[in-house]
Amino acid sequence: MIRTLLCSLALAVSASATLACSGHQKQTQSCVAGTVWDNQTQSCVKSVNS
């Protein structure tokens, strides 16, 4: 029973980590050249170099 519980927990944690990482990669890959992902607006914005 403990073994089953530990396996379930491991699968849940790995699935959550995969979803979090894949979401971040989608955001950065979807921005066109010259733009960057803005977490506040949840969209690509023009990159500003100072």
N, C-alpha and C positions, 0 to 999 in steps of 0.2 A: 504494500500500500504506500509506503513512504517512497519507494522507487518510482511508482506511477506519479505521485505528487511532484517529485523533483523533476521528472521528465516533462510534465505539463508546464511547470514553472519555467523551465529552460526554453521550451518552445514558445511560450508567451513572450518572454523577454526578447528572444531572437527575432520574432515576428515584429514586435514593436520597433526594435532597432532598425530592421530592414525598411519598414514603412517610413520612419523618420529620415533615414538616409536617402531613400529614393525620392522623397518629396523635395529635399534640398537640391539634389542633382537635377531634377526636372526644372526647378526654378532657374538655376544658373545656366543651364543649357538652352533654355528657351529665349534668353535675351540676345538680341542682335548685337553685332559689333558696335562699340561706342556707347553701349548702355550697360547698366548693372542692376542687379535685383535690389529693390528697396523693401525691407521688411515692414516698414510702417504703412506704405501704400499697397503692399502685396502686388507690385507690378515692376516692370523694367522702367528705369528712368535714365535720362541722358547722363553720361559720366562727366564729371567736372574735375579737371586737373587744376590744382592751384600753383 
